[in-house]
Amino acid sequence: MLPVVANLLCIEDGQTSQRIMPRVVPDQREKFENDELFRKLSRECEIRYTGFRDRPLEERQFKCRQECSEGHADVAFAGAGVNICLTFTTNSWSENPEDRIPTREFVDFDKEPGKVHFKSQFIMNGVCVIWKGYLDLLRLDGTGWLEFDEERAQVEDSLLRQQIEQYNRGLRDFEDRQRHYQQAQERQAETEAEVVQALLNFSEKHDKPTSNHY
């Protein structure tokens, strides 16, 4: 698969480093509609099951059906140079594995004899997408394409705004700390200068020679 692109927001204050890695780009739809890779993958194109390529065909056919039943499969977009490990489960965004369950909505062996139809939701190069397609269970190839996931994109956009606000708030706090530290240093320097000047004045006053009158 081509490298995933992500923006990196970073604050460094010398001793600590806070990094926020947004999962999506600021304008997902614009990128999906204009990026060359997405334009290519949004059209129907040939796909192939790529799991267990060193095994005999019959074993690969069995493994393909088994993996799809479990809710995952390795698939390549032929001609695009893209390999993806797809998951066909509900609540794919949940961090709890128990929420991610393969259902007929995401992996369907009954829609068409000899084929498995599925869809998968994920973030690719900073854009929320839905992958849809099918595989022939004998030939282990088929057709697939990407669609823009409008609903999830709105959720991720909201999270992105929160991350940016968190970054800006951290940056403001860092700048405030730096300013207060600089002001304290300046006050300390002024105080030290005043003390030094006072000592010099005191020394000059007592070091002056006194006149003796007879």
C-alpha positions in Angstrom: 0.0 0.0 0.0 1.2 3.5 -0.7 2.4 5.5 2.3 -0.3 6.9 4.5 -0.1 10.7 4.7 -0.8 12.4 8.0 -0.3 15.9 9.4 1.9 16.3 12.5 1.2 19.1 15.0 4.0 19.4 17.5 4.9 21.5 20.6 8.3 21.3 22.2 9.3 23.2 25.3 12.8 21.9 25.8 12.0 19.4 28.5 8.7 17.9 27.3 7.3 17.3 23.9 3.6 17.0 23.1 2.6 15.6 19.7 -0.8 15.4 18.3 -1.3 13.2 15.2 -4.6 14.0 13.4 -6.0 11.0 11.6 -7.6 13.0 8.7 -6.7 16.0 6.5 -8.7 19.3 6.9 -10.7 18.9 3.7 -11.4 15.3 3.1 -13.9 15.5 0.3 -11.8 17.9 -1.7 -8.8 15.4 -1.5 -11.0 12.4 -2.3 -12.4 14.1 -5.4 -9.1 15.5 -6.7 -6.3 13.3 -5.5 -5.1 11.1 -8.4 -5.0 7.9 -6.3 -8.5 8.3 -5.0 -9.9 9.2 -8.4 -8.4 5.9 -9.7 -9.6 3.8 -6.8 -13.1 5.3 -6.8 -13.7 3.6 -10.2 -14.5 -0.1 -10.4 -11.2 -2.0 -10.9 -9.9 -5.5 -10.6 -9.0 -6.8 -7.2 -7.3 -10.0 -6.1 -7.1 -11.9 -2.8 -3.4 -11.9 -1.9 -3.3 -14.1 1.2 -1.2 -17.3 1.4 0.2 -16.8 -2.1 2.7 -19.6 -1.6 0.0 -22.2 -0.9 -1.9 -24.4 -3.4 -5.1 -22.9 -5.0 -7.5 -25.1 -3.1 -5.9 -24.2 0.2 -6.0 -20.5 -0.7 -9.7 -20.8 -1.6 -10.4 -22.3 1.8 -8.4 -19.6 3.6 -10.1 -16.8 1.6 -13.5 -18.0 2.7 -12.3 -18.6 6.3 -10.8 -15.1 6.6 -13.8 -13.4 5.1 -16.0 -15.2 7.6 -13.8 -14.0 10.4 -14.1 -10.4 9.0 -10.8 -9.7 7.3 -8.9 -10.3 4.1 -5.8 -9.1 2.3 -6.7 -7.6 -1.1 -4.8 -5.9 -3.8 -6.0 -3.4 -6.4 -4.6 -4.8 -9.5 -2.9 -2.1 -11.7 -2.9 0.5 -8.8 -0.1 -1.0 -6.7 -2.3 -0.8 -3.6 -2.5 -3.7 -1.0 -4.9 -3.4 1.8 -5.8 -5.5 4.8 -9.6 -5.0 4.9 -11.8 -5.7 7.9 -15.5 -6.4 7.4 -17.0 -5.6 10.8 -19.5 -3.4 12.5 -18.2 -0.5 14.7 -14.8 -0.7 13.0 -13.9 2.6 14.7 -14.3 1.1 18.2 -11.2 0.4 20.3 -13.0 -2.5 21.9 -12.5 -5.7 19.9 -15.8 -7.1 21.2 -17.6 -4.3 19.3 -16.1 -5.2 15.9 -18.3 -8.1 14.7 -18.6 -9.4 11.1 -22.2 -9.1 10.0 -24.0 -9.8 6.7 -24.1 -6.0 6.1 -20.3 -6.1 5.8 -19.6 -9.6 4.5 -22.3 -11.5 2.5 -21.9 -15.0 1.1 -25.6 -15.3 0.1 -26.0 -12.3 -2.2 -24.6 -14.1 -5.2 -23.6 -17.8 -5.5 -19.9 -18.5 -5.6 -19.0 -14.9 -4.5 -18.5 -13.0 -1.3 -19.6 -9.3 -1.3 -18.2 -7.0 1.4 -17.6 -3.5 2.5 -15.0 -2.0 4.8 -14.6 1.3 6.5 -11.2 2.9 7.2 -9.1 6.0 6.9 -6.7 6.1 3.9 -4.2 8.9 3.4 -6.2 11.1 5.8 -9.6 10.5 4.2 -12.5 8.4 5.5 -13.6 5.9 2.9 -15.8 2.9 2.4 -14.4 0.1 0.3 -17.0 -2.0 -1.5 -16.6 -5.0 -3.8 -16.8 -8.8 -4.2 -14.5 -11.7 -4.7 -15.1 -14.9 -6.8 -14.4 -17.7 -4.3 -12.9 -19.9 -7.0 -10.8 -17.5 -9.0 -10.0 -15.3 -6.0 -10.4 -12.2 -8.0 -13.2 -9.7 -8.4 -14.1 -6.0 -8.5 -13.8 -3.3 -5.9 -14.0 0.5 -5.5 -13.8 3.3 -2.9 -16.5 5.6 -1.8 -16.2 8.7 0.4 -17.6 8.1 3.9 -19.5 11.3 4.6 -20.8 10.3 8.0 -17.5 9.2 9.4 -15.7 12.2 7.8 -17.9 14.5 9.8 -17.0 12.7 13.1 -13.3 12.8 12.3 -13.5 16.5 11.3 -15.0 17.3 14.7 -12.1 15.4 16.3 -9.6 17.2 14.2 -11.0 20.6 15.3 -10.7 19.5 18.9 -7.1 18.4 18.3 -6.2 21.7 16.6 -7.8 23.6 19.5 -5.9 21.5 22.0 -2.7 22.2 20.1 -3.4 26.0 20.0 -4.2 26.0 23.7 -1.0 24.1 24.5 0.9 26.6 22.3 -0.7 29.6 24.1 0.2 28.0 27.5 3.7 27.4 26.4 4.1 31.0 25.1 2.6 32.3 28.4 5.1 30.3 30.4 8.0 31.5 28.3 6.8 35.1 28.7 6.4 34.8 32.4 9.8 33.2 32.7 11.5 35.9 30.6 9.8 38.6 32.7 10.9 36.9 35.9 14.5 36.8 34.5 14.4 40.4 33.6 13.1 41.4 37.1 15.8 39.3 38.7 18.5 40.9 36.5 17.2 44.4 37.4 17.2 43.5 41.1 20.7 42.2 40.9 21.9 45.3 39.0 20.3 47.5 41.7 22.1 45.5 44.5 25.5 45.7 42.6 25.0 49.5 42.1 24.1 50.0 45.8 27.3 48.1 46.8 29.4 50.2 44.5 27.9 53.4 45.9 28.5 52.2 49.4 32.1 51.2 48.6 32.9 54.5 46.9 31.5 56.5 49.8 33.7 54.7 52.4 36.8 54.6 50.2 37.1 58.4 49.8 40.2 59.8 51.7 39.4 62.0 54.7 41.2 65.3 55.3 43.2 65.9 58.5 43.3 69.5 59.9 45.9 70.5 62.4 
